[in-house]
Amino acid sequence: MNEPVQKRLLLMGNPNVGKSVFFSRLTGTQVIASNYPGSTVEYTRGYAIVNGEKYEVIDVPGTYALCPTSKAEEVACKMLQDASPENDIVINVVDSTNLERNLDLTLQLMEKDLPVIVALNIWDDAKHKGIHIDHKALEEWLGTPAIPTTAVTGQGFRTLIQRLGQAKRKKVRAHSLEDRWKDIGKLVSRIQKIEHHHHTVFEVLEDLSIHPLFGLVIAGFAAFFSFSFIRFLAETLIAHVFDPFFDGIYAPALMKLGGFLSGVPFIHDILIGKLIDGQIDYLQSFGVLSTGVYVELAMVLPYVLSFYLVLGLLEDSGYLPRLAVMLDNLMHKVGLHGFAIVPTLLAFGCNVPGILATRVLDSKRERFIASTLISIGIPCAALQAMIIGVLGAYGAWPIAVVYLVLFLSWAALGTILNSLVKGFSPELLLEIPPYRLPPLRMFYLKIKWRIKQFLWEATPVVLAGVFAVNIMYSVGLFDIISSAAAPLVTGLWGLPKEAVSSIAIGFLRKDVAVGMLAPLGLTVKQLIISCVVLSMFFPCIATFTVILKELGFKAMLASTAIMISASVAAGTLLNFVL
């Protein structure tokens, strides 16, 4: 017996009309992110029960028109072409505060032989701005339901679901561009009225945050308070939650387990690690169940959680698109456009989601440059925690030197890659949403999903990495690596031979590698060089795997060669300058 054809709801609209929040309202938390076949464009799908029937809900990439000008718009048009009028319904999500521009896509969708229903989203902001829309007159003109909705609160969703069956496949005549805008202009002048209203505080901030001067000041304050909050919250969680648990509960349990394994030294060293003065030292014991678990949960997770809280706030409040506009000119110097700030900021939490987020960039050239620069110049939250941990005792200046070198390397390499890598970086076409308070439920679900994804992807890698390192130590492989790399490490970088082991572990996990520098008794100069080299060197195995998947084998090799060359040059230069 043939399986019944899956019914689908296609959410279509311009970028930044609230489709993602709309999608979350319909589907809840059970969502799947996929690449569209034959492309690197990511879309999200989930499921919803609509009037007793199960529908697949697809968040189609945002598009301004059905004549594609980017990869994302090509995918959106392809999805529409593949849609079936018998089994698919298009929910056209419209920004009510920009009705005239949004209706251009609405008319193009109505020209297709598909059932369409219109969701007049961001209805609350339209009212706050004094915009009054006669949605019943719009519905009559379109010949299909037009429902006022506010995705962040759920307003209008019950009505929308109830009226999905009334979505019409009323194919209208094709318009020329010119004729379509004439019809839209006449319609909007009839159904929309705008009253004068005084600017709200949010609207004043919207103008200031993209001002050439005040926008930079606001961006500076946003960055300062963001990273201050990240560090404060993470260190508070470590000091008052994670460390007490690992020291008071977890360590005694491991010591008891170690007692049972004392008769099998090899297994004991693999799982528990070496005892330091008869006790477990989470940074030095290097057992799978000691260092492996502690680094992931007590050192890395608090920073990642704190970072995702701040990032979610910046995203959902509407500030990130403004930051992208502010930084567009700077990012063009390194071959990118302003929206590359999104994967860059994500990479400060973890390089893996940062590399994955380069899919928002339109060209393969941009994705290559962005992925390479992230791997070289953007330390993840876990690595930052360890850099601060090993250098913080010497004051702020050594940490500042590390970040300055990383930034200068990022800028210099970006400029070089911009001139050498063939291709182009398209201009930034970005709809800027209004400022608004983030919806708490959606905010919570986003943070929960990101933390879950991080733990799912990173934990196996960390545990496997610590296990592999222990095996390599036991068979003497690290001694061979140390001897081979000694001329580079000691001659060009001025580091002791013992530092080779830490740098080699950086292939598996950079934060663990920096932590292993602590017991080596390095000088401040040597610690700075080590931190810079490890930050810029070959990416951790998880990031390396994602780069291979996203860029392909040849581009991965080129990116890796750039990383290694840059780290060797930076370490050597620092050794002779400091």
N, C-alpha and C positions, 0 to 999 in steps of 0.2 A: 504494500500500500504506500502511495506517495505521501511524503510529509506535507502538511499544509504550508502554503507560502506565508512567510512572516510578514505581518502588517507593520508598517513603519510610519513614524512621525519625523519629518525632516524639518529641523529648526533652521530657517534661513533668514539672513538679514545683513545689514551693513556691520562692519566691525564696531565694537564698543556700544552695542545697543542693549546689552544685558543678557545676551543669549546664554552665557555660561551659568549665570544665576537662574535663568529661566529653566535651563536643562536640569540643574540641581533640584529645583522645585518639583519637577516632573518625575525624576528618577531616584532621588535620595542618594545613598552612598554607594550602591552597587554599580560602579561604572568601569568601563574598559577603555584604555587609551590605545589606539592602533595607528599604524602608518597606512595611508591609502596605497593600495597596490601600485607599484611602479614609481613611487615618489617617496620623499622624506617628509611630506606634509602629514602632520598628526591630526586626528580628529577623535572625538569622544563619543561613545555610545553606551546606552544603558537600556533599562526596561521600565515600563509603566503599565499599570492596569487602567484602561480607559473604558468606562461604561461596561465593565465586566469582561473586556477582552485585553489580551496581552499584546502590547505594541513595543517594537524596538524603537528607541528614541535616539536620533543621531544629531549631534551638534555639528552642523555643516560649517566648514571654515567661512569666516565672514567675507562678504563680497559686496562691492558697490554696484556691479553690473554683471550681466551675463555675457559680456565680451571680455574675457579674462586678460588681465595685464600682469599677473603674477602666478606663481605656482599654486598658492592657496586658492586663488580664484579659479584656476584651471580645474582643481579638484572639486570645488563647489559646483562648477558647471557640469563636470562629468557625473557627479552624483545625481544631479537633476536630470540629466539625459537618461540615466539608468533607472530612474524612478518609474513605477507602474501606476497608472491612474486608478486601477482597481484595488491596489493594496497600499498605496502611499498617500499621505496627506502632508502638504506643505504648510507649516505654521510660520508665517512671515512675521518676524519680530521687528517692530518698528519703534524708533525712538520718537516719542510724542513731542519732545522738545525741538525736534528737527524734522517736522512732518514733510515739508516740501521735498527735501533731499531724499528722504527715505522712500517716498512714494514712487520714485523713479524705478527702483527695484521691484516694488509691488506690481506696477503695471507690466514690467517685463515678465514677472512670474505668471500674471494673469493671461499673458499671451501664450503660455504653454498649456497643453491639454492635461492639466493636473488639478485636483481639488485643492483650493487654497483658502486658508482662514487667516485673518490679520489680527495680531496681538498688538494693541497700542500700548507699548511698554513705557516705563518711567512716567506713568500717568501722574504720580504724586509731584514730581518735579515740574511737570508742565503746569499744574495748578499753582504751585508756589511761584512760578515765574509769570503768572498772569495770562497763561495761554489757555484758551477755552476752545475745545474741539467738539463739534457736533458729530459724534461718532455714529449716530443713527443715520444722518445724511450721508456720511462717508460709506456706510454699509450699503445704503440704497444705491449709491453711485457705482460702487464696485460690484454689487450683485452677490456679495458673500459676506459672512459675519465679520465685524470689526469690533473687537472686545477690548475695553480699557483694562490694562493689567499693571501691577507693580510687583515685579518678581521678588524683590527683597522682603516683601511682607506677605505675598500670596494673594493680594487683592485681585479679583477677577478670574482666578484660576478655576474655581468651581464652575463659573459660567462658561469659560472657555472649553472645559472638558465636556460639559453638557451639550455644547453646540458644535462639537467637532463633526458630528454627523451631518451638519448643515453646510459643511465646506463645499463650495461649488467648483466644478470643473468647467466654468463658463469661459470658454476661450474667446477672447476679444480680438479685434483686428490688430494687426501689427502696426505700431507707430514708427514714424521716423523719429529720430532724436528730437529734432525741432518740434514735431507735432506733440510728442509725449510731454515735453516741458510746458507747452502752451496749455494742454489739457490740465496738467497738474496745477499750474498757476491759477487758472480759472477756478478750479475746484477748491484750492486752499483759501483763496480770497473769499469764497462763499461759506465755507464750513469752519474757518478758524478766525477767532477774534483774540487780539492781544491787548491787555490792559497795562497801563503804566504801573510799575511797582518799584519800591526802593530796593537798592542792592542789599543783600544779606551779607553777613560776615563771611560766609563761605564763598560768595561770589567775588567779594573784594580779594580774598586769598587766591581765588582762581586766577585773577588778573595779575596779581603780584608774583605768583609762582612761575610765570612764564615771561616776566619782565627781564630784559637783558642784564640789569644790575641786581635788582631785588631778588630775582629768581635764583641767582648764584648764591646770594646770602642765605636764602631759605634752604637751598640745597645743602649748603655747608652746615647749617644748624641741624637739618634732618639727618645728615650723615653722622654728625657728632653725637646727637642724642640717640640715634639708632644703635650705634656700636657701643656707646656707654651703657645703654640699657641691656644690650646683649651680654656684655661682659658682667654687669652687675647681677643679672638674673642667673646666668650660668654659674658664676662663682658662688652665689648664694645657695643654689641647688646642690652644688658639689659639697660645700662646707656643711650644710645643715640637713641634707637628705641622703645623698649618695655615699659620701665618705663614712658617715656614722653607720650606715647599713653594711658597707663592705668591710669596715674595720671591726665592728662590734658583733656582726652576725655571720657574714659570709666567710671571713678569714678563719674564725674558729672551726666552722664546718669543714673548710678545706684542709685545715690541719689534722682534723680527725680522719678525713679521707686519706690524707698523706700517710698517716700512721698505718692504715691498712695496706697501703702500696709500698711501704718501706722495704719490703722483701723483694720488690721488683724495681730496682733503681731506674731502669730505662723508661718504664711506664710512668713512674713517679715524676721523672724529669720532664716528660712530655706533657703530662696533665697538670701537675702542680708547679713544676719548675724548680730552680735552685733555691734553697732556703738561705736567706741572708741573716747571719747572726741567729740562726735557729728559727727565724720567722719568715713569713711570706712578705716580700717586698713587691708590690704590684708593678713597679716600673723595671725592676731588675730580675725578678724570678723567671719571667718569660715562659710560664706554662700556659697551655691552652685555656684551662679553667681559672687561672689567676690573672696574668697580664691580658690574655685575650678577651676575657669577659669584662675586666675592669676598664680597659682602654675604651671599649665600645660603649659601655653603659654609663660609666662614671665620669669619663673624661670627654667623650665625644658627644653623646646624646644630649647633655645639658646645653651645650653650645648650639647644636643643631636645632633643638626645640626653641631656644631663645631667638635664633635667627629666623626661623619660619614664622614665629609670632610677629616679629617686626615686618618681615616681607609681606605677610598676609595683610597686615594693617596698611602698608603702603599701597598694595595692590587694590584692596577693596575700598579704600578711601578715595581713590582716583588720582593719587599723587604720581604714581609711576609713569603714566603717559606724559605728564608734564615734565618729569625728569628726563624722559627720552627726548622730548623736544629741546630742552635746555642743552643737552649734551650732543645733539645731532652734529653740530659743526666739529666738535672735538673728535667724535667717533669716526667721522669721515676721513680724518687725518690718518687713521689706521685701517682704512678700507672697509669700514662698517657704517651703518646708520644708527641713529639714536636708540632704536628699540633693542639694540644689542646690549644695552644696559641691563635688560631683564635676565638673560642667561648669565651675565657677568655677576650680578647681585646674587643669583641663585648659587653660583659657584662658590661664593664666600661661605655658604652653608655646607655644600658638598659639591665637588667637581662633577660628580656623576649626573645629577639633575641639571647642572649648569650646561654640560655638553649636550644632554638630551634637549634642552630648551633652545639650542641653536637652530632647531627646526623652524622657529618663528621667522628666521632670516630667509630671504627669498632665493639667493643664489648659492651655488656650491662654493664659489670663491669666498663669500662671506662666512659660510659655515666652517670652511677650512681655517681661515684667519682667526675667527672667534674661538674655535676649539683649541688651536695652538696657543693663542694668547692666554686663554683661561688656564691651560695646563702649566704655562710658564710663570705667569705673573699673579695668579689669584690663589692664595693659600686658603684651603677649606677651613671650616670652623675648628675641626680637630687639630689641624696643623698649627693654626693660630694659637690655640690653647697651649700647645706644647712649646711654641716659640716664646710666648709670654712666660710660660713656666720656667724655662731654662735661662732666659735673659732678664726676667723681671727683677731678680735679686740685685742686678747691677745698675738699676735705674731705667729711666725711659729712653735714654739716648741709644742704647744698642738695638732696642726694638724699632725705634724710628729709623735707624740706618738700614735695617733689613727691609722695612716697608718702602723706604725711599729707593733702594736699589731695585726692588721688585717693580715699582712703578716706572722708574726710568727704563728698565729692561722691557717692560710691557709697551711703553710708548715708542722706544727706539725700534724694537722688532716689528711692531705694528706698522710703523712708517716704512721700514724696509720691505715688509711683505706687501704693503699696499702698492709699492712701485714694481715689485718683481712678479707677483702672482697675477696671471692673466684673468681677464673678466671685468665685471663692473659691479658697483654697489648702487642699487636703485635708490631713488629719493624716498624720504620718509613720508608716507601718506598715512596719517594717524588721526582718528577721531578722538578728541579729548572729552571724556565724560565729566559730568559735574562732580564737585566734592560732595561726599555724603558719608554718614556714619555707617561703618561696615555692619551688615546683618549678622548678629551674633551666631545664629544657628549655622549659617553657611560658612562663617569664619571658622567655627569649631570643626565642622566637617572637613574643610580644606586642610587645616593643621593636622587633624587625625590621619587623613589619607597620606599626607606627605611624610609624616613620621613613620607610619606603617611601611610605606615604600622604602624609606631609608633603611629601616631595620631589616627588612626583607632582603634588600640588595647588599648591604654592607656587612651584616653580622657573619654570614657564611665566609665572606672573603677574609675578614679579620681572623676568625678562628682557623681557617685553612692556612692563612699566611703564617701565623704563629706556629702551627703544627709543622709546616714545611721548613721553617727556619730551624726548629729544633732538630728535625731529621738531617738537615744540611750540616748543622753543627756536629751532630753525632758521627757523621761519615767523613768529617774533615773538609767539606767542600768550601767552607768559608775561609779556611787557612789558605787554600789554593787561590781563591779570589783575592784575598788580602795581599798575597805575594805578587800577583799579577798587576794589581792596581796601585801598589805602593809607590812607584815612581811618580804617578800623577798626583796622588793624594799628598804625599810628603814633599815632593819637589815643587809642584806648581801651586798647591793650595796651602802648604805649610801646616798640614795636619799630621798627627801621629798615625802610625800604621794601624793602630787599633780602631781608628775611626772608619776604616774601610768596611768593617762589619755593619756599622750603623747605616752607612750610605747604601750598601748592598740591600739591606732590609727595606730601604726606601722604595725598591721596586715593588714590594708587597704592600707596605703601608708607611706613608711618610711620617705620620704623627708618632708612630711607634719608634721609627728610626731616630727622630729628634729626642724622644724620651731616653733612648739608649746613650745619648751623648753625656747625660748628667754625671754618670759615675766615672767618666774618663779624665776628669780634672783638667779640662781645656781652659785656656785663657779666654778673655772676653772676645779678643780678635778671632780666635779659632772658632768660638761658638757662633759669631756672626757669619763667618765664611761657611761654616757647616749648615747653618739654617738657610742661607741663601742658596747654596748648592742643592740642598735637599728639596727646597721649594721649586726650583727651576728644572731639576733633573727629570729623568724618566718618570712619567706619572705612575701613581699606584696602580696595581693590577686591575682594579675595578674601572678606573678611568680609562686605562689603556684598552680594555675590552670594549668599552662604549665607543671610544674613538674609532676602533677598528670596524665596529658595526655601523657607525654613522658615516664615516668618510670613505671606507674601503681600504684595501690592503696597501695600494701605492701611496695614497694620501697619508695613511697612517705612518708609513715608513718615512715619508718626507717630514711630517710633523715631529716624529721622534728624533730624527737627525737634527732638526732645528733646536729642539729642547736640549739635547746633549751638548751641542756646540755652544749654545748660549750659556749653559751652566758652567762649562769648562772655562769659557772666557770670563764670566762674571767672578768666579772663584779665584782665578789667577790674578785678575785686576785688583780685587780686594786685598789679596795677599801682599801685593806690592804697594798699595796705596795707604792702607791702614797702619 
